[in-house]
Amino acid sequence: KQEVTQIPAALSVPEGENLVLNCSFTDSAIYNLQWFRQDPGKGLTSLLLIQSSQREQTSGRLNASLDKSSGRSTLYIAASQPGDSATYLCAVQTSGSRLTFGEGTQLTVNP
Amino acid sequence: NAGVTQTPKFRVLKTGQSMTLLCAQDMNHEYMYWYRQDPGMGLRLIHYSVGEGTTAKGEVPDGYNVSRLKKQNFLLGLESAAPSQTSVYFCASMGRAYEQYFGPGTRLTVT
């Protein structure tokens, strides 16, 4: 059974800092890995999707990497801003069309 | 283009009552999902559908039923609500690039 773990569970940083969120998964036979953002009381918004054949994806200040063989992904956020405060979840797609989610990292960026 | 919408946003039920949650998407997606989100347990898949007229069980299907009579709608039913079904329910659809789009959620309390 696929298991997804995110470390740390919570992170607090000052504005302007670069930071890395970690995601690990137990079964390397994945189709893709996605990073999502969830604001309090809201649904999830997809940030980046990395196909299993890719090593990284970038969108603005966000960069996600994937090392499928070691079962790891990182989300790098450059020059963090208070508006980046949210919970970040990673999810892997394995069999068929199903996603397995981690529990998320709650990020607080302090002004 | 409204994306994924969910009805209702909030609901309080008494144990034993029934209700149906409605999910609608206007992106012509084949795949649709129902998840529940609970503190400390992350997002868990309840049921999903790979196309009109099809449904399949996810990780936690017991106590729920679903129907996909029209491509744009995916209904989640609780026949006899239990306090353990108190949760936030999210609907999602998946596009051809495997990106998942989430609705805003339904907060359900069963007393």
Interface residues (C-beta under 8 A of the other chain):
Chain A: Y31 N32 Q34 F36 G41 K42 G43 L44 T45 S46 L49 L89 A91 Q93 G96 S97 R98 L99 F101 G102 E103 G104
Chain B: V4 Y31 Y33 G40 M41 G42 L43 R44 L45 Y48 V50 G58 F90 A92 M94 A97 Y98 E99 Q100 Y101 F102 G103 P104 G105
